Structure formats: C-alpha cells, structure tokens
Amino acid sequence: MMVRLYDYNVPAADSDGDTPSLRPLLTALNADERRVILTGLFKPERMPGTMERLTTLVEDIDISFDNALITLDNATRVRRFVAIDEAKTILDRWLPDSAIAGIREWDVARLLEPYGDGSFHGKLLKRTRKQLRSVSSREALTVPFLFRRSWS
C-alpha cells in the first residue's frame, strides 16, 4: 500500500514564536484528534518496508497520549518523526512548512506496533510487547489492531 510520508524535523521551541512548543498546543486536542496523532506518527524508518509507531499504545487514549506528549515535547530539543496525511493536517495548524524535512511516497508492507498495559515506570510503559503485522489498507494503518473495536 502506497502512503505519503512527511519527515518532520521540528526545531526546539523559540521565544520568537516561529516554532511553538507542541506540548501545550496538543493537550487541547479532543479524543478523536488525539487518536489521529497516536496512529498517524511513526519513527523514522529503521527496517525497509516496515513502519513503527512513534509511541507505545494502551487502550486508554489519555495514557497513550500523555506518553506521546513526552516524545513530542520540543521545548528544549529537536524532535524527529514521520507523519501520514491524517496527522499532518493537525500538525499544520501550528508548525511552519520548514519543519518538514522531506516528503516521499512509500510502499508500507508491515507495521510494528508496541503495546503496553498502561502501568508507568518513569516515562516508559512496562510490560510492552510488539506486534508485527501486514498492512493492506489505510484503515489497517490508522487503527491499532488490538484496539480496533474500542478505537474505531
């Protein structure tokens, strides 16, 4: 399945206002937009043909989103990640075009999804397992497999 990927290289937030701090802006999102951010952001490619979600997902959207906020917080350092169209639409509200380092079409064959049970130890979720599965549709990419009933 071909997907358009946007490589983000979000600079650290500055006082001039050119690049805002994402954390306070993202906390105002509603539950549906939080789901889009959670399922539409990925780590930069490590294995050809395989995408890996940016953060660990748990069934409780708020816990998953709090974990994602830590990963996306650009208050003091640059953040790199990959977004698909759905997440880009939300990020475009605040980020300048210069935050996108590149755009490419990619044939996604597999999706690596880390899942946790929601218990925290520091910022990491304990008892995490990863599931590697085939991706043949847009829905398969944007809906976590284990949560397809509760998140759809």
Secondary structure, DSSP 4 states (H G I P E B T S, - for coil): -EEEEEEEEEPPP-TTSSS--HHHHHTT--HHHHHHHHHHEEPPPSSTTEEEBSS-B-SSHHHHHHHHHHHH--SSS-EEEEE-HHHHHHHTTTS-GGGEEEEEEEE--EEEEEE--S-EETTEESS-EEEEEE--SHHHHHS-GGGHHHH-
